[in-house]
Amino acid sequence: MTRNTATPVRRMPVEPQAPAARNGAASPSPRPESFQRAKSTIHFQSAETLYDLWPTPVCIVADGPYGLSGFPGDLHTAKGLVDWYRPHVEAWSARSTPETTLWFWNSELGWATVHPLLAENGWEYRSCHIWDKGLGHIAGNANTRTLRKFPVVTEVCAQYVKPPRFESAAGGTLSMQDWLRGEWRRSGLPLRLANDACGVANAATRKYLTADHLWYYPPPDAFVRLAAYANERGDPSGKPYFSQDGRRSITAEQWARMRAKFQCPAGVTNVWRQPQVSGKQRINGDRQRMQWRYKSLHGSQKPLELIETTIRATTDAGDAVWEPFGGLCPAAICAFRLGRASHSAEIVSEFCRAAVERLDSCRESLDLLNV
């Protein structure tokens, strides 16, 4: 397949100067250096300076500090992770919609430390995925007598969504569950008639309008039926029902966008047994120049298969993927091959240069093992 040359490309300078630290106070350069191929863009720039310029994300792949001294710029402990992540989480929350899924990579302790910050900013926890790297990750080098713990061969990737909030007539906001039930009650119709509206025996009352933990999201066709029934038979003085603008009810298309996209491939679970990257996939660099202790350029290089799984599960072709802490920018590679529009940021020049070379030489196929 020939390379797409329709999109203008801006190449990284040969020796880029390191920008200000991600959470530093220095002013950003007015126009960040970047490399673009098709719909995938890699910026040599701090992510904070780019969030307002990037399109609304449908998927965010966040693989930042773990508090393990794992790479240049990582913190030494997890204690400072909340303050470090705060400006990023606030920006993600401000720019995201109910369609957005956040994939938050970290250690178990790092994730547990940052979770309250995510919840505080409106992110709803969905699931924790365990990357099991296998015994090859330690290769007999774990000093359990000194560390006094079993060898660690895992990282976690927590899935979060941004549920919608609805304005309440009494002021404040409501969850989708409370708003649906409140709108039906506002119509003056008994709850049992919701079943007639949806053409079911009891599912509408028991599931879509319930007040307990068994509630779940009504599909667009069921929502439209509820809204039409309430507007046709409910108290005329309260119309329109199930509306956000006070003029018309929410449409099926609008309702469908009020939930994060997700599809689960057969056989995939929340435990990802995948060896750490090795062989041809492992990217090497000038370790002497970097004064780096790993055998490869990046000590936490993620398997492309895992990143591809998360992007494919929560986006469609053309959707925007954010990768605020790019490293070697695996999300940019996977998004390019899946036909998504990706926006990546990295501030370590060696990492950024390797990521650009990786994207520039990437074949336009889904053969992720041969990047």
C-alpha positions as CSV (number, residue, x, y, z in Angstrom):
1,M,0.0,0.0,0.0
2,T,1.3,3.4,-0.9
3,R,1.9,6.1,1.8
4,N,-0.6,8.8,2.2
5,T,1.1,12.0,1.2
6,A,-2.0,14.2,1.1
7,T,-1.4,15.6,4.6
8,P,1.4,18.2,5.1
9,V,4.3,17.0,7.2
10,R,6.3,19.1,9.7
11,R,9.5,17.3,10.7
12,M,11.2,17.4,14.0
13,P,14.4,19.5,14.1
14,V,17.6,17.4,14.1
15,E,18.5,18.4,17.7
16,P,15.3,19.7,19.4
17,Q,15.8,21.7,22.5
18,A,14.0,20.3,25.5
19,P,10.9,22.3,26.3
20,A,9.8,23.3,29.8
21,A,8.9,20.4,32.2
22,R,5.3,19.2,32.0
23,N,4.3,20.9,35.2
24,G,6.8,23.7,35.1
25,A,6.2,27.4,35.0
26,A,8.2,28.3,32.0
27,S,6.3,29.8,29.0
28,P,5.7,27.4,26.1
29,S,7.1,28.2,22.6
30,P,4.4,29.9,20.4
31,R,4.4,27.1,17.9
32,P,5.4,23.6,18.9
33,E,7.6,21.5,16.6
34,S,5.6,18.5,15.3
35,F,5.6,15.6,12.9
36,Q,2.4,14.6,11.1
37,R,1.6,11.6,9.0
38,A,-2.0,11.1,7.7
39,K,-4.1,11.9,10.8
40,S,-1.4,11.1,13.4
41,T,0.6,14.0,14.9
42,I,3.5,13.9,17.4
43,H,4.4,17.1,19.2
44,F,7.7,17.8,20.9
45,Q,5.9,19.9,23.4
46,S,4.4,19.6,26.9
47,A,0.8,18.3,26.7
48,E,-0.6,21.2,28.9
49,T,0.2,23.6,26.1
50,L,-1.7,21.5,23.6
51,Y,-5.0,20.4,25.1
52,D,-6.9,23.5,24.1
53,L,-5.6,23.0,20.5
54,W,-6.5,19.4,20.1
55,P,-10.0,18.2,19.0
56,T,-12.4,16.7,21.5
57,P,-11.0,13.2,22.5
58,V,-13.0,10.0,22.2
59,C,-10.1,8.1,23.7
60,I,-7.3,9.2,26.0
61,V,-4.3,6.9,26.5
62,A,-2.5,8.2,29.6
63,D,0.8,6.5,30.4
64,G,2.6,9.1,32.5
65,P,4.6,9.0,35.8
66,Y,4.3,5.9,38.0
67,G,6.4,7.2,40.9
68,L,9.0,4.4,40.4
69,S,11.9,6.4,38.8
70,G,11.1,4.5,35.7
71,F,12.1,7.1,33.1
72,P,13.4,10.6,32.8
73,G,10.9,12.9,34.5
74,D,9.2,10.1,36.6
75,L,8.8,10.8,40.3
76,H,10.7,8.8,42.8
77,T,7.6,7.9,44.9
78,A,3.9,7.9,44.4
79,K,3.3,10.6,47.0
80,G,3.5,13.4,44.5
81,L,1.4,11.9,41.7
82,V,-1.8,13.7,42.6
83,D,-0.2,17.1,42.4
84,W,1.6,16.1,39.2
85,Y,-1.5,14.8,37.4
86,R,-3.9,17.4,38.6
87,P,-3.6,19.9,35.7
88,H,-3.8,17.1,33.2
89,V,-6.9,15.5,34.8
90,E,-8.6,18.9,35.0
91,A,-7.9,19.5,31.3
92,W,-9.1,16.0,30.3
93,S,-12.3,16.6,32.3
94,A,-12.9,20.0,30.7
95,R,-12.4,18.8,27.1
96,S,-14.0,15.3,27.3
97,T,-17.6,14.3,26.6
98,P,-19.7,11.3,27.6
99,E,-18.3,9.5,24.6
100,T,-14.8,9.7,26.0
101,T,-12.9,6.7,27.5
102,L,-9.8,7.2,29.6
103,W,-7.2,4.4,29.7
104,F,-5.0,5.2,32.7
105,W,-1.7,3.2,32.9
106,N,0.2,2.9,36.1
107,S,1.5,0.7,38.9
108,E,-1.1,-0.6,41.3
109,L,0.0,2.0,43.9
110,G,0.2,4.8,41.4
111,W,-3.3,4.1,40.2
112,A,-4.7,3.9,43.7
113,T,-3.1,7.2,44.6
114,V,-4.5,9.0,41.5
115,H,-8.0,7.4,41.6
116,P,-9.5,9.9,44.1
117,L,-8.4,12.8,41.8
118,L,-10.0,11.2,38.8
119,A,-13.3,10.6,40.7
120,E,-13.2,14.2,42.1
121,N,-13.1,15.4,38.5
122,G,-16.1,13.4,37.3
123,W,-14.4,10.3,36.0
124,E,-16.3,7.1,36.6
125,Y,-14.3,3.9,37.2
126,R,-15.3,1.1,34.8
127,S,-12.7,-1.7,35.1
128,C,-9.0,-2.5,36.0
129,H,-7.0,-4.4,33.5
130,I,-3.9,-6.3,34.5
131,W,-0.9,-6.6,32.2
132,D,0.8,-9.8,33.2
133,K,4.3,-9.7,31.7
134,G,5.2,-13.2,32.8
135,L,8.2,-14.6,34.6
136,G,10.4,-13.5,31.7
137,H,10.0,-9.9,33.1
138,I,12.1,-10.7,36.2
139,A,14.4,-13.4,34.7
140,G,15.5,-14.5,38.2
141,N,16.7,-11.0,39.1
142,A,14.2,-10.2,41.9
143,N,15.9,-10.0,45.3
144,T,13.0,-11.1,47.4
145,R,15.1,-11.4,50.6
146,T,15.9,-7.7,50.4
147,L,12.6,-6.5,49.0
148,R,10.5,-8.8,51.2
149,K,7.8,-9.2,48.6
150,F,6.9,-11.5,45.7
151,P,8.3,-10.4,42.4
152,V,6.1,-7.9,40.5
153,V,5.4,-8.7,36.9
154,T,2.3,-6.5,36.4
155,E,1.1,-3.1,35.5
156,V,-2.5,-1.9,35.5
157,C,-4.6,0.0,32.9
158,A,-7.7,1.4,34.5
159,Q,-10.7,2.2,32.3
160,Y,-12.7,5.4,33.1
161,V,-15.7,7.1,31.4
162,K,-17.1,10.6,31.8
163,P,-20.8,10.1,32.5
164,P,-23.2,13.0,31.5
165,R,-24.8,15.3,34.1
166,F,-28.2,16.8,33.5
167,E,-29.6,20.1,34.9
168,S,-32.2,19.7,37.6
169,A,-35.3,21.9,37.7
170,A,-34.5,22.5,41.4
171,G,-30.9,23.5,40.6
172,G,-27.7,21.6,40.5
173,T,-27.2,18.5,38.3
174,L,-28.4,15.0,38.2
175,S,-27.0,11.6,37.0
176,M,-28.5,10.1,33.9
177,Q,-30.4,7.6,36.1
178,D,-32.0,10.2,38.3
179,W,-32.8,12.5,35.4
180,L,-34.6,9.8,33.5
181,R,-36.7,8.8,36.5
182,G,-37.3,12.5,37.3
183,E,-38.5,13.3,33.8
184,W,-41.0,10.5,33.7
185,R,-42.3,11.4,37.1
186,R,-42.5,15.0,36.1
187,S,-44.9,13.9,33.2
188,G,-47.4,12.7,35.8
189,L,-47.6,9.3,34.3
190,P,-47.3,6.2,36.5
191,L,-44.1,4.2,36.2
192,R,-45.8,1.1,35.0
193,L,-46.8,2.9,31.7
194,A,-43.1,3.1,30.8
195,N,-43.4,-0.6,29.9
196,D,-46.2,0.1,27.5
197,A,-44.2,2.9,26.0
198,C,-41.3,0.6,25.3
199,G,-43.4,-2.4,24.3
200,V,-42.1,-4.7,27.1
201,A,-43.6,-6.5,30.0
202,N,-41.7,-4.9,32.8
203,A,-38.1,-4.1,31.7
204,A,-38.6,-0.3,31.3
205,T,-39.8,0.2,34.9
206,R,-37.4,-2.4,36.3
207,K,-34.3,-1.3,34.4
208,Y,-34.6,2.1,32.7
209,L,-36.5,4.0,35.4
210,T,-35.5,2.1,38.5
211,A,-34.0,4.0,41.5
212,D,-31.7,1.2,42.6
213,H,-28.4,-0.3,41.6
214,L,-30.0,-2.5,38.9
215,W,-30.5,0.5,36.6
216,Y,-28.9,0.6,33.2
217,Y,-28.8,2.8,30.2
218,P,-31.8,2.5,27.8
219,P,-30.8,2.0,24.2
220,P,-31.6,4.9,21.9
221,D,-34.7,3.3,20.5
222,A,-36.1,2.7,24.0
223,F,-35.3,6.3,25.0
224,V,-37.1,7.7,22.0
225,R,-40.2,5.7,22.9
226,L,-40.1,6.9,26.4
227,A,-39.8,10.5,25.3
228,A,-42.5,10.2,22.7
229,Y,-45.0,8.6,25.1
230,A,-44.4,11.2,27.8
231,N,-44.8,14.1,25.4
232,E,-48.0,12.6,23.9
233,R,-49.7,11.5,27.1
234,G,-48.0,13.4,29.9
235,D,-49.1,16.7,31.6
236,P,-49.2,19.3,28.8
237,S,-47.9,22.0,31.1
238,G,-44.5,20.3,31.5
239,K,-43.7,19.7,27.9
240,P,-41.2,19.0,26.4
241,Y,-40.1,16.0,28.4
242,F,-36.6,14.5,28.1
243,S,-35.2,17.7,26.7
244,Q,-32.0,19.5,27.5
245,D,-32.8,22.8,25.8
246,G,-36.4,23.2,26.8
247,R,-37.6,23.2,23.1
248,R,-37.4,19.6,21.9
249,S,-36.6,16.1,23.2
250,I,-33.2,14.6,22.8
251,T,-32.9,12.6,19.6
252,A,-31.8,9.0,19.3
253,E,-28.5,10.2,17.7
254,Q,-27.9,12.6,20.6
255,W,-28.8,10.0,23.2
256,A,-26.3,7.5,21.6
257,R,-23.5,10.0,22.1
258,M,-24.2,10.2,25.9
259,R,-22.4,7.0,26.5
260,A,-18.8,6.0,25.9
261,K,-18.2,3.7,22.9
262,F,-17.3,0.1,23.7
263,Q,-17.1,-3.2,22.0
264,C,-15.4,-6.3,23.4
265,P,-13.6,-8.7,21.0
266,A,-14.3,-12.4,21.7
267,G,-11.9,-14.0,24.1
268,V,-10.5,-10.7,25.5
269,T,-10.7,-10.3,29.3
270,N,-9.3,-7.8,31.9
271,V,-6.1,-9.9,32.3
272,W,-3.7,-9.3,29.5
273,R,-1.0,-12.0,29.3
274,Q,1.6,-10.4,27.1
275,P,5.4,-10.6,27.4
276,Q,7.2,-7.3,27.6
277,V,8.4,-6.0,24.3
278,S,11.5,-7.7,23.0
279,G,13.4,-8.5,19.8
280,K,12.6,-6.4,16.8
281,Q,9.9,-4.5,18.6
282,R,12.3,-3.2,21.2
283,I,13.6,0.2,20.4
284,N,17.3,0.8,21.2
285,G,19.0,4.1,21.7
286,D,22.2,5.8,22.8
287,R,22.2,4.7,26.4
288,Q,25.5,6.3,27.1
289,R,24.2,9.7,26.0
290,M,21.0,9.2,27.9
291,Q,22.9,7.8,31.0
292,W,20.1,5.3,31.1
293,R,20.1,2.0,33.0
294,Y,17.9,-0.1,30.7
295,K,19.0,-2.1,27.8
296,S,16.6,-0.3,25.5
297,L,15.8,3.4,24.9
298,H,12.5,3.3,26.9
299,G,12.3,1.2,30.1
300,S,8.5,1.0,29.9
301,Q,7.8,0.3,26.2
302,K,4.2,-1.0,25.8
303,P,3.2,-3.8,23.5
304,L,1.3,-2.4,20.5
305,E,-1.2,-5.2,20.8
306,L,-2.5,-3.9,24.1
307,I,-2.7,-0.3,23.0
308,E,-4.4,-1.3,19.8
309,T,-7.0,-3.4,21.8
310,T,-8.0,-0.3,23.9
311,I,-8.3,2.0,21.0
312,R,-10.2,-0.4,18.8
313,A,-12.6,-1.2,21.7
314,T,-13.6,2.5,22.4
315,T,-13.3,4.4,19.1
316,D,-14.5,4.3,15.5
317,A,-12.6,5.4,12.4
318,G,-11.9,9.1,12.4
319,D,-12.2,9.5,16.1
320,A,-9.6,11.6,18.0
321,V,-7.2,9.8,20.3
322,W,-5.1,11.7,22.8
323,E,-1.7,10.5,24.0
324,P,-0.5,13.2,26.4
325,F,2.6,11.4,27.6
326,G,3.8,9.9,24.4
327,G,7.1,8.2,25.2
328,L,7.6,6.1,22.1
329,C,4.0,7.0,21.1
330,P,2.4,3.6,20.7
331,A,-1.1,5.2,20.5
332,A,0.1,7.2,17.5
333,I,1.2,4.0,15.7
334,C,-2.0,2.1,16.5
335,A,-4.3,5.1,15.6
336,F,-2.5,5.5,12.3
337,R,-3.1,1.9,11.4
338,L,-6.7,1.9,12.6
339,G,-7.6,5.1,10.8
340,R,-8.0,7.2,13.9
341,A,-6.8,10.8,14.4
342,S,-4.1,10.8,17.1
343,H,-2.5,13.6,19.0
344,S,0.6,12.8,21.0
345,A,3.0,14.9,23.1
346,E,6.5,14.1,24.4
347,I,9.2,16.2,26.0
348,V,12.2,13.9,26.1
349,S,13.9,14.6,22.8
350,E,15.4,11.1,22.4
351,F,12.0,9.5,22.9
352,C,10.3,11.9,20.6
353,R,12.8,11.4,17.8
354,A,12.4,7.6,18.1
355,A,8.6,8.0,18.0
356,V,8.8,10.2,14.9
357,E,11.0,7.7,13.1
358,R,8.7,4.9,14.2
359,L,5.6,6.6,12.8
360,D,7.4,7.7,9.6
361,S,8.4,4.1,8.8
362,C,5.2,2.5,9.9
363,R,3.4,0.5,7.2
364,E,-0.2,1.1,6.6
365,S,-1.5,-2.2,7.8
366,L,-2.6,-3.8,11.0
367,D,0.4,-6.1,11.3
368,L,1.4,-4.6,14.7
369,L,4.1,-7.2,15.3
370,N,6.2,-5.7,12.4
371,V,6.5,-2.0,13.1
